[in-house]
């Protein structure tokens, strides 16, 4: 839900900016041909349902550009790490439409920085906005007009504090090397570890398959389903579990319900993140 709110907030800001540059100063009607369009780039439902549902909500409110509305929505590949060129082409290709005045990428997966660079080479007038950047913020900020991320510093501490207040004695952090290479996530892990020391909790790092690797989403989810029982046996039912990947969340929740253990909140908390399944 927070990501949908973030996407809507950014979108409203873009509309306000773009409408100020129009001679009439009015926002176009949802149902009639828009004077400008906004490109929205998200993952698919298998990787990031929240982001895609947010885009659908914007299309419902402001109309699909194919039907005279304001929104042009495209998705990047599920395996974006292996299909970087496709990801870049999908994002940069939006600038080929002369009516596109802004491009919002959420989540801003690897390749977004290069895509924005190509957009700016073609169209300096296009506003480029990155939500939840997977690339280092100082780097993507060189090409993006705005980068919006969650407060990963505060959440690193608050998640642990909440687990402590609920009586947890262990915190299990589940991730994989690609995510741990991100500055934001590695810094959050450092904060979580320090917070566990403060509250006399055990901090554990567990590794799970990357859904963008050869095993895919199904393989990564199956791994979580199979490993949770042994993790509960090893760390106990007073352990709190946290995963950095959206695809891991649903099987983790399912198994914690079956075997015990705590789940404080998702990497990017939302009622759509793992709970519907």
Secondary structure, 3 states (H helix, E strand, C coil): CHHHHHHHHHHHHHHHHHHHCCCCCCCCCCCCCCCCEEEEEECCCCCCHHHHHHHHHHHHHHCEHHHCCCEEEEECCCCCCCCHHHHHHHHHHHHHCCCEEEEEEECCCCCHHHHHHHHHHHCCCCEEEEECCCCCHHHHCCCCCEEECCCHHHHHHHHHHHHHHCCCCEEEEEECHHHHCCHHHHHHHHHHHHHHHHCCCEEEEEECCCCCCCCHHHHHHHHHHHHHHHHHHHHCCCEEEEECCHHHHHHHHHHHHHHCCEECCCCCCCCCCCCCC
